[in-house]
């Protein structure tokens, strides 16, 4: 579900009183909040390839002339 559309509850049989609906919404909301608080995405572990990969080299400095014959 997206954040724009709140979850909906539909009663298909019988008739519920306002107190029963309020209790149902309170219980479901609490369960949802607990599940959301406990849901943590696992951290991505670096692969063996990325662990052994060298770091990028520093960029070349264009302000320093190359070699001793550079005028």
N, C-alpha and C positions, 0 to 999 in steps of 0.2 A: 504494500500500500504506500502511496505517496503521502507526503506531509500535507498536501492540499486537501485530500479527501479523507475525512475521519472514518473509522470503521463504522459499519451499520449493523444493527441487530433487527432481525425480522422474526416475529412470532408467527408460526404457521398453524398451530393448533391451540385451542382453548383461549381463555382471556386472562391476562395477568393484571393484577392491581398495580397502582402506582408504586406502592411500597415494594412489591416483588420486583418490578422493573428497576427501581432504584437500587435494591440489593444486588440484582444481577449485574447492573452496570458497575457498581462499586467493586464487586468481586472480580469481574473480567478486567476492569481497569487496573486493579492492583496486580493481578497476575501478569498483565501485559507490561506494566512498569517494571516489575521484578525481572521478567525475561529480558526486557530491553537493557536494564542495568547490567545484567550478567553476560550479555552478548558482547564478546570481544573478538575482534578479528585476530587471527594468528599472525604473528610477525613473519614476514617473508624471510626465510633463511637464505643467505647467499650461497650460490652454487659453488662447487669446487673450481669451476672455470673462473668465476669472478674473484674468488679469494686469491688465486695465484696470478691474476693479471697484474701487470705493472701499471703504475700510475701514469697519467699523461705527462709528457714532458712539458717543460716551460716553453712558451711561445718564443720564436726567434726575435731578437731585438734588431730592428731595421735601422736604428740610429747609429749602430756601431759598424764601421766599414769592415768588410770581409777581407782577410788576408793582408799582407803588408804591401801589396802592389795596388792598393785602391786609391791612389791619387792623393 
